[in-house]
Amino acid sequence: MEISEVAYIAGLFDVSGHVACYKKQTKHKDRENKVYNQWYIRCEIALTDKDVIAGIHKTLGFGWSSEKKNKGTPKKQWWRWACGHRDALVFAKLMWPYTQIKLHKLEQIIDHYDPEVGNENVISLESYRNEKR
């Protein structure tokens, strides 16, 4: 993958992206009094152009893309690319050198998984793809 492709995706992410990195409580399905603490970690980009979202998904080679449901009155259709947990860590490390607006939120994901390494561990998408195989 070219640096220009990563920088392009980072620009789209800075403008139309969202990062979630927080702990939430979830109730057990069968037990009323049982509550679990779990981390919700996710990165996403939402746009009205389906082809751009498909291109992001194809270029990165991980995550998922889907139609984003509109609530209420009919509006223009939205499409979303998203990734979660360890894939969000990979995405955060890829985007970190090129983002400005969402930099702090990406650093939260990196620090959650790699508190010792911090932001110095920028990775290559090719090496990540080879590790997953």
CNS distance restraints for C-alpha pairs under 8 A (distance, minus, plus):
assign (resid   1 and name CA) (resid   5 and name CA) 6.72 0.50 0.50
assign (resid   1 and name CA) (resid   6 and name CA) 7.49 0.50 0.50
assign (resid   1 and name CA) (resid  59 and name CA) 7.58 0.50 0.50
assign (resid   1 and name CA) (resid 125 and name CA) 7.12 0.50 0.50
assign (resid   1 and name CA) (resid 126 and name CA) 7.26 0.50 0.50
assign (resid   2 and name CA) (resid   6 and name CA) 6.72 0.50 0.50
assign (resid   3 and name CA) (resid   7 and name CA) 6.10 0.50 0.50
assign (resid   4 and name CA) (resid   8 and name CA) 5.99 0.50 0.50
assign (resid   5 and name CA) (resid   9 and name CA) 6.26 0.50 0.50
assign (resid   6 and name CA) (resid  10 and name CA) 6.06 0.50 0.50
assign (resid   6 and name CA) (resid  94 and name CA) 7.19 0.50 0.50
assign (resid   6 and name CA) (resid  95 and name CA) 6.97 0.50 0.50
assign (resid   6 and name CA) (resid  98 and name CA) 7.87 0.50 0.50
assign (resid   7 and name CA) (resid  11 and name CA) 6.14 0.50 0.50
assign (resid   7 and name CA) (resid  95 and name CA) 7.50 0.50 0.50
assign (resid   7 and name CA) (resid  98 and name CA) 5.73 0.50 0.50
assign (resid   8 and name CA) (resid  12 and name CA) 6.43 0.50 0.50
assign (resid   9 and name CA) (resid  13 and name CA) 6.02 0.50 0.50
assign (resid   9 and name CA) (resid  56 and name CA) 6.97 0.50 0.50
assign (resid   9 and name CA) (resid  95 and name CA) 7.95 0.50 0.50
assign (resid  10 and name CA) (resid  14 and name CA) 6.01 0.50 0.50
assign (resid  10 and name CA) (resid  95 and name CA) 5.49 0.50 0.50
assign (resid  10 and name CA) (resid  98 and name CA) 5.93 0.50 0.50
assign (resid  10 and name CA) (resid  99 and name CA) 5.76 0.50 0.50
assign (resid  11 and name CA) (resid  15 and name CA) 6.42 0.50 0.50
assign (resid  11 and name CA) (resid  98 and name CA) 7.59 0.50 0.50
assign (resid  11 and name CA) (resid  99 and name CA) 6.84 0.50 0.50
assign (resid  12 and name CA) (resid  16 and name CA) 5.72 0.50 0.50
assign (resid  12 and name CA) (resid  17 and name CA) 6.95 0.50 0.50
assign (resid  12 and name CA) (resid  45 and name CA) 7.42 0.50 0.50
assign (resid  13 and name CA) (resid  17 and name CA) 4.20 0.50 0.50
assign (resid  13 and name CA) (resid  18 and name CA) 7.39 0.50 0.50
assign (resid  13 and name CA) (resid  44 and name CA) 7.64 0.50 0.50
assign (resid  13 and name CA) (resid  45 and name CA) 5.76 0.50 0.50
assign (resid  13 and name CA) (resid  99 and name CA) 7.99 0.50 0.50
assign (resid  14 and name CA) (resid  99 and name CA) 6.15 0.50 0.50
assign (resid  14 and name CA) (resid 100 and name CA) 6.98 0.50 0.50
assign (resid  14 and name CA) (resid 101 and name CA) 5.64 0.50 0.50
assign (resid  14 and name CA) (resid 102 and name CA) 5.88 0.50 0.50
assign (resid  15 and name CA) (resid 101 and name CA) 7.92 0.50 0.50
assign (resid  16 and name CA) (resid  45 and name CA) 5.67 0.50 0.50
assign (resid  16 and name CA) (resid  46 and name CA) 5.97 0.50 0.50
assign (resid  16 and name CA) (resid  47 and name CA) 6.89 0.50 0.50
assign (resid  17 and name CA) (resid  43 and name CA) 7.27 0.50 0.50
assign (resid  17 and name CA) (resid  44 and name CA) 5.44 0.50 0.50
assign (resid  17 and name CA) (resid  45 and name CA) 4.17 0.50 0.50
assign (resid  17 and name CA) (resid  46 and name CA) 6.37 0.50 0.50
assign (resid  18 and name CA) (resid  43 and name CA) 5.74 0.50 0.50
assign (resid  18 and name CA) (resid  44 and name CA) 5.29 0.50 0.50
assign (resid  18 and name CA) (resid  45 and name CA) 6.40 0.50 0.50
assign (resid  19 and name CA) (resid  41 and name CA) 7.67 0.50 0.50
assign (resid  19 and name CA) (resid  42 and name CA) 5.88 0.50 0.50
assign (resid  19 and name CA) (resid  43 and name CA) 4.62 0.50 0.50
assign (resid  19 and name CA) (resid  44 and name CA) 6.67 0.50 0.50
assign (resid  19 and name CA) (resid 102 and name CA) 7.60 0.50 0.50
assign (resid  19 and name CA) (resid 105 and name CA) 6.27 0.50 0.50
assign (resid  19 and name CA) (resid 106 and name CA) 7.17 0.50 0.50
assign (resid  20 and name CA) (resid  40 and name CA) 6.74 0.50 0.50
assign (resid  20 and name CA) (resid  41 and name CA) 5.35 0.50 0.50
assign (resid  20 and name CA) (resid  42 and name CA) 5.15 0.50 0.50
assign (resid  20 and name CA) (resid  43 and name CA) 6.46 0.50 0.50
assign (resid  20 and name CA) (resid 105 and name CA) 7.64 0.50 0.50
assign (resid  21 and name CA) (resid  39 and name CA) 7.10 0.50 0.50
assign (resid  21 and name CA) (resid  40 and name CA) 5.70 0.50 0.50
assign (resid  21 and name CA) (resid  41 and name CA) 4.49 0.50 0.50
assign (resid  21 and name CA) (resid  42 and name CA) 6.65 0.50 0.50
assign (resid  21 and name CA) (resid 105 and name CA) 7.47 0.50 0.50
assign (resid  21 and name CA) (resid 108 and name CA) 6.93 0.50 0.50
assign (resid  21 and name CA) (resid 109 and name CA) 6.38 0.50 0.50
assign (resid  22 and name CA) (resid  39 and name CA) 5.70 0.50 0.50
assign (resid  22 and name CA) (resid  40 and name CA) 5.48 0.50 0.50
assign (resid  22 and name CA) (resid  41 and name CA) 6.69 0.50 0.50
assign (resid  23 and name CA) (resid  37 and name CA) 6.58 0.50 0.50
assign (resid  23 and name CA) (resid  38 and name CA) 5.50 0.50 0.50
assign (resid  23 and name CA) (resid  39 and name CA) 4.30 0.50 0.50
assign (resid  23 and name CA) (resid  40 and name CA) 5.98 0.50 0.50
assign (resid  24 and name CA) (resid  37 and name CA) 5.73 0.50 0.50
assign (resid  24 and name CA) (resid  38 and name CA) 5.54 0.50 0.50
assign (resid  24 and name CA) (resid  39 and name CA) 6.14 0.50 0.50
assign (resid  24 and name CA) (resid  40 and name CA) 6.82 0.50 0.50
assign (resid  25 and name CA) (resid  35 and name CA) 6.31 0.50 0.50
assign (resid  25 and name CA) (resid  36 and name CA) 5.46 0.50 0.50
assign (resid  25 and name CA) (resid  37 and name CA) 4.60 0.50 0.50
assign (resid  25 and name CA) (resid  38 and name CA) 6.30 0.50 0.50
assign (resid  26 and name CA) (resid  35 and name CA) 5.55 0.50 0.50
assign (resid  26 and name CA) (resid  36 and name CA) 5.13 0.50 0.50
assign (resid  26 and name CA) (resid  37 and name CA) 6.45 0.50 0.50
assign (resid  26 and name CA) (resid  38 and name CA) 7.32 0.50 0.50
assign (resid  27 and name CA) (resid  31 and name CA) 7.83 0.50 0.50
assign (resid  27 and name CA) (resid  32 and name CA) 7.19 0.50 0.50
assign (resid  27 and name CA) (resid  33 and name CA) 7.63 0.50 0.50
assign (resid  27 and name CA) (resid  34 and name CA) 6.01 0.50 0.50
assign (resid  27 and name CA) (resid  35 and name CA) 4.46 0.50 0.50
assign (resid  27 and name CA) (resid  36 and name CA) 6.25 0.50 0.50
assign (resid  28 and name CA) (resid  32 and name CA) 6.66 0.50 0.50
assign (resid  28 and name CA) (resid  33 and name CA) 7.73 0.50 0.50
assign (resid  28 and name CA) (resid  34 and name CA) 5.42 0.50 0.50
assign (resid  28 and name CA) (resid  35 and name CA) 5.86 0.50 0.50
assign (resid  28 and name CA) (resid  36 and name CA) 7.12 0.50 0.50
assign (resid  40 and name CA) (resid  85 and name CA) 7.61 0.50 0.50
assign (resid  41 and name CA) (resid  84 and name CA) 5.56 0.50 0.50
assign (resid  41 and name CA) (resid  85 and name CA) 5.19 0.50 0.50
assign (resid  41 and name CA) (resid  88 and name CA) 6.97 0.50 0.50
assign (resid  41 and name CA) (resid 109 and name CA) 7.34 0.50 0.50
assign (resid  42 and name CA) (resid  82 and name CA) 7.02 0.50 0.50
assign (resid  42 and name CA) (resid  83 and name CA) 5.70 0.50 0.50
assign (resid  42 and name CA) (resid  84 and name CA) 4.22 0.50 0.50
assign (resid  42 and name CA) (resid  85 and name CA) 6.31 0.50 0.50
assign (resid  42 and name CA) (resid  88 and name CA) 5.86 0.50 0.50
assign (resid  43 and name CA) (resid  82 and name CA) 5.59 0.50 0.50
assign (resid  43 and name CA) (resid  83 and name CA) 5.52 0.50 0.50
assign (resid  43 and name CA) (resid  84 and name CA) 6.37 0.50 0.50
assign (resid  43 and name CA) (resid  88 and name CA) 5.88 0.50 0.50
assign (resid  43 and name CA) (resid  91 and name CA) 7.78 0.50 0.50
assign (resid  44 and name CA) (resid  80 and name CA) 6.73 0.50 0.50
assign (resid  44 and name CA) (resid  81 and name CA) 5.49 0.50 0.50
assign (resid  44 and name CA) (resid  82 and name CA) 4.06 0.50 0.50
assign (resid  44 and name CA) (resid  83 and name CA) 6.47 0.50 0.50
assign (resid  45 and name CA) (resid  53 and name CA) 7.83 0.50 0.50
assign (resid  45 and name CA) (resid  80 and name CA) 5.62 0.50 0.50
assign (resid  45 and name CA) (resid  81 and name CA) 5.32 0.50 0.50
assign (resid  45 and name CA) (resid  82 and name CA) 6.45 0.50 0.50
assign (resid  46 and name CA) (resid  53 and name CA) 7.74 0.50 0.50
assign (resid  46 and name CA) (resid  68 and name CA) 7.92 0.50 0.50
assign (resid  46 and name CA) (resid  78 and name CA) 6.54 0.50 0.50
assign (resid  46 and name CA) (resid  79 and name CA) 5.56 0.50 0.50
assign (resid  46 and name CA) (resid  80 and name CA) 4.31 0.50 0.50
assign (resid  46 and name CA) (resid  81 and name CA) 6.54 0.50 0.50
assign (resid  47 and name CA) (resid  52 and name CA) 7.81 0.50 0.50
assign (resid  47 and name CA) (resid  53 and name CA) 7.05 0.50 0.50
assign (resid  47 and name CA) (resid  78 and name CA) 5.57 0.50 0.50
assign (resid  47 and name CA) (resid  79 and name CA) 5.45 0.50 0.50
assign (resid  47 and name CA) (resid  80 and name CA) 6.47 0.50 0.50
assign (resid  48 and name CA) (resid  76 and name CA) 7.10 0.50 0.50
assign (resid  48 and name CA) (resid  77 and name CA) 5.93 0.50 0.50
assign (resid  48 and name CA) (resid  78 and name CA) 4.40 0.50 0.50
assign (resid  48 and name CA) (resid  79 and name CA) 5.81 0.50 0.50
assign (resid  49 and name CA) (resid  53 and name CA) 6.69 0.50 0.50
assign (resid  49 and name CA) (resid  78 and name CA) 7.27 0.50 0.50
assign (resid  49 and name CA) (resid  79 and name CA) 6.85 0.50 0.50
assign (resid  50 and name CA) (resid  54 and name CA) 6.17 0.50 0.50
assign (resid  50 and name CA) (resid  78 and name CA) 7.65 0.50 0.50
assign (resid  50 and name CA) (resid  79 and name CA) 5.71 0.50 0.50
assign (resid  51 and name CA) (resid  55 and name CA) 6.06 0.50 0.50
assign (resid  52 and name CA) (resid  56 and name CA) 6.22 0.50 0.50
assign (resid  53 and name CA) (resid  57 and name CA) 6.27 0.50 0.50
assign (resid  53 and name CA) (resid  65 and name CA) 7.05 0.50 0.50
assign (resid  53 and name CA) (resid  79 and name CA) 6.66 0.50 0.50
assign (resid  53 and name CA) (resid  80 and name CA) 6.49 0.50 0.50
assign (resid  53 and name CA) (resid  81 and name CA) 5.99 0.50 0.50
assign (resid  54 and name CA) (resid  58 and name CA) 6.11 0.50 0.50
assign (resid  54 and name CA) (resid  65 and name CA) 7.16 0.50 0.50
assign (resid  54 and name CA) (resid  81 and name CA) 7.93 0.50 0.50
assign (resid  55 and name CA) (resid  59 and name CA) 5.93 0.50 0.50
assign (resid  56 and name CA) (resid  60 and name CA) 6.07 0.50 0.50
assign (resid  56 and name CA) (resid  81 and name CA) 7.45 0.50 0.50
assign (resid  57 and name CA) (resid  61 and name CA) 5.71 0.50 0.50
assign (resid  57 and name CA) (resid  62 and name CA) 6.54 0.50 0.50
assign (resid  57 and name CA) (resid  63 and name CA) 6.92 0.50 0.50
assign (resid  57 and name CA) (resid  64 and name CA) 6.90 0.50 0.50
assign (resid  57 and name CA) (resid  65 and name CA) 6.80 0.50 0.50
assign (resid  57 and name CA) (resid  81 and name CA) 6.65 0.50 0.50
assign (resid  58 and name CA) (resid  62 and name CA) 7.90 0.50 0.50
assign (resid  60 and name CA) (resid 125 and name CA) 7.34 0.50 0.50
assign (resid  61 and name CA) (resid 129 and name CA) 7.76 0.50 0.50
assign (resid  62 and name CA) (resid  83 and name CA) 7.37 0.50 0.50
assign (resid  62 and name CA) (resid  87 and name CA) 7.22 0.50 0.50
assign (resid  63 and name CA) (resid  81 and name CA) 6.95 0.50 0.50
assign (resid  63 and name CA) (resid  82 and name CA) 5.50 0.50 0.50
assign (resid  63 and name CA) (resid  83 and name CA) 4.26 0.50 0.50
assign (resid  63 and name CA) (resid  84 and name CA) 7.31 0.50 0.50
assign (resid  63 and name CA) (resid  87 and name CA) 6.87 0.50 0.50
assign (resid  64 and name CA) (resid  81 and name CA) 5.62 0.50 0.50
assign (resid  64 and name CA) (resid  82 and name CA) 5.46 0.50 0.50
assign (resid  64 and name CA) (resid  83 and name CA) 6.34 0.50 0.50
assign (resid  65 and name CA) (resid  79 and name CA) 7.29 0.50 0.50
assign (resid  65 and name CA) (resid  80 and name CA) 5.41 0.50 0.50
assign (resid  65 and name CA) (resid  81 and name CA) 4.18 0.50 0.50
assign (resid  65 and name CA) (resid  82 and name CA) 6.26 0.50 0.50
assign (resid  66 and name CA) (resid  79 and name CA) 5.89 0.50 0.50
assign (resid  66 and name CA) (resid  80 and name CA) 5.40 0.50 0.50
assign (resid  66 and name CA) (resid  81 and name CA) 6.62 0.50 0.50
assign (resid  67 and name CA) (resid  77 and name CA) 7.78 0.50 0.50
assign (resid  67 and name CA) (resid  78 and name CA) 6.25 0.50 0.50
assign (resid  67 and name CA) (resid  79 and name CA) 4.57 0.50 0.50
assign (resid  67 and name CA) (resid  80 and name CA) 6.16 0.50 0.50
assign (resid  68 and name CA) (resid  77 and name CA) 7.32 0.50 0.50
assign (resid  68 and name CA) (resid  78 and name CA) 5.21 0.50 0.50
assign (resid  68 and name CA) (resid  79 and name CA) 5.18 0.50 0.50
assign (resid  68 and name CA) (resid  80 and name CA) 6.06 0.50 0.50
assign (resid  69 and name CA) (resid  77 and name CA) 7.75 0.50 0.50
assign (resid  69 and name CA) (resid  78 and name CA) 7.32 0.50 0.50
assign (resid  70 and name CA) (resid  74 and name CA) 7.02 0.50 0.50
assign (resid  70 and name CA) (resid  75 and name CA) 6.78 0.50 0.50
assign (resid  70 and name CA) (resid  77 and name CA) 7.15 0.50 0.50
assign (resid  70 and name CA) (resid  78 and name CA) 7.66 0.50 0.50
assign (resid  83 and name CA) (resid  87 and name CA) 5.78 0.50 0.50
assign (resid  83 and name CA) (resid  88 and name CA) 5.45 0.50 0.50
assign (resid  83 and name CA) (resid  91 and name CA) 7.98 0.50 0.50
assign (resid  84 and name CA) (resid  88 and name CA) 4.78 0.50 0.50
assign (resid  85 and name CA) (resid  89 and name CA) 6.55 0.50 0.50
assign (resid  86 and name CA) (resid  90 and name CA) 6.49 0.50 0.50
assign (resid  87 and name CA) (resid  91 and name CA) 6.15 0.50 0.50
assign (resid  88 and name CA) (resid  92 and name CA) 5.94 0.50 0.50
assign (resid  88 and name CA) (resid 109 and name CA) 7.46 0.50 0.50
assign (resid  89 and name CA) (resid  93 and name CA) 6.22 0.50 0.50
assign (resid  89 and name CA) (resid 109 and name CA) 6.06 0.50 0.50
assign (resid  89 and name CA) (resid 110 and name CA) 5.96 0.50 0.50
assign (resid  89 and name CA) (resid 113 and name CA) 7.31 0.50 0.50
assign (resid  90 and name CA) (resid  94 and name CA) 6.22 0.50 0.50
assign (resid  90 and name CA) (resid 123 and name CA) 7.41 0.50 0.50
assign (resid  90 and name CA) (resid 125 and name CA) 7.96 0.50 0.50
assign (resid  90 and name CA) (resid 128 and name CA) 7.64 0.50 0.50
assign (resid  91 and name CA) (resid  95 and name CA) 6.11 0.50 0.50
assign (resid  92 and name CA) (resid  96 and name CA) 5.73 0.50 0.50
assign (resid  92 and name CA) (resid 106 and name CA) 5.20 0.50 0.50
assign (resid  92 and name CA) (resid 107 and name CA) 7.43 0.50 0.50
assign (resid  92 and name CA) (resid 109 and name CA) 6.94 0.50 0.50
assign (resid  92 and name CA) (resid 110 and name CA) 6.73 0.50 0.50
assign (resid  93 and name CA) (resid  97 and name CA) 7.80 0.50 0.50
assign (resid  93 and name CA) (resid 106 and name CA) 7.82 0.50 0.50
assign (resid  93 and name CA) (resid 110 and name CA) 7.07 0.50 0.50
assign (resid  93 and name CA) (resid 119 and name CA) 7.58 0.50 0.50
assign (resid  93 and name CA) (resid 121 and name CA) 6.96 0.50 0.50
assign (resid  93 and name CA) (resid 122 and name CA) 4.97 0.50 0.50
assign (resid  93 and name CA) (resid 123 and name CA) 6.01 0.50 0.50
assign (resid  94 and name CA) (resid 122 and name CA) 6.27 0.50 0.50
assign (resid  94 and name CA) (resid 123 and name CA) 6.07 0.50 0.50
assign (resid  94 and name CA) (resid 124 and name CA) 7.02 0.50 0.50
assign (resid  94 and name CA) (resid 125 and name CA) 7.25 0.50 0.50
assign (resid  95 and name CA) (resid  99 and name CA) 6.03 0.50 0.50
assign (resid  96 and name CA) (resid 103 and name CA) 6.33 0.50 0.50
assign (resid  96 and name CA) (resid 106 and name CA) 6.73 0.50 0.50
assign (resid  96 and name CA) (resid 107 and name CA) 7.63 0.50 0.50
assign (resid  96 and name CA) (resid 119 and name CA) 7.67 0.50 0.50
assign (resid  96 and name CA) (resid 122 and name CA) 7.39 0.50 0.50
assign (resid  97 and name CA) (resid 122 and name CA) 7.69 0.50 0.50
assign (resid  99 and name CA) (resid 103 and name CA) 5.64 0.50 0.50
assign (resid 102 and name CA) (resid 106 and name CA) 6.33 0.50 0.50
assign (resid 103 and name CA) (resid 107 and name CA) 6.19 0.50 0.50
assign (resid 104 and name CA) (resid 108 and name CA) 6.45 0.50 0.50
assign (resid 105 and name CA) (resid 109 and name CA) 6.82 0.50 0.50
assign (resid 106 and name CA) (resid 110 and name CA) 6.41 0.50 0.50
assign (resid 107 and name CA) (resid 111 and name CA) 5.92 0.50 0.50
assign (resid 107 and name CA) (resid 118 and name CA) 7.63 0.50 0.50
assign (resid 107 and name CA) (resid 119 and name CA) 6.82 0.50 0.50
assign (resid 108 and name CA) (resid 112 and name CA) 6.02 0.50 0.50
assign (resid 109 and name CA) (resid 113 and name CA) 6.54 0.50 0.50
assign (resid 110 and name CA) (resid 114 and name CA) 5.68 0.50 0.50
assign (resid 110 and name CA) (resid 115 and name CA) 7.15 0.50 0.50
assign (resid 110 and name CA) (resid 118 and name CA) 6.30 0.50 0.50
assign (resid 110 and name CA) (resid 119 and name CA) 6.83 0.50 0.50
assign (resid 111 and name CA) (resid 115 and name CA) 4.35 0.50 0.50
assign (resid 111 and name CA) (resid 116 and name CA) 7.72 0.50 0.50
assign (resid 111 and name CA) (resid 117 and name CA) 7.80 0.50 0.50
assign (resid 111 and name CA) (resid 118 and name CA) 5.60 0.50 0.50
assign (resid 111 and name CA) (resid 119 and name CA) 7.80 0.50 0.50
assign (resid 114 and name CA) (resid 118 and name CA) 6.05 0.50 0.50
assign (resid 117 and name CA) (resid 121 and name CA) 6.33 0.50 0.50
assign (resid 123 and name CA) (resid 127 and name CA) 7.57 0.50 0.50
assign (resid 123 and name CA) (resid 128 and name CA) 7.66 0.50 0.50
assign (resid 124 and name CA) (resid 128 and name CA) 6.49 0.50 0.50
assign (resid 125 and name CA) (resid 129 and name CA) 6.18 0.50 0.50
assign (resid 126 and name CA) (resid 130 and name CA) 6.26 0.50 0.50
assign (resid 127 and name CA) (resid 131 and name CA) 6.24 0.50 0.50
assign (resid 128 and name CA) (resid 132 and name CA) 6.40 0.50 0.50
assign (resid 129 and name CA) (resid 133 and name CA) 6.68 0.50 0.50
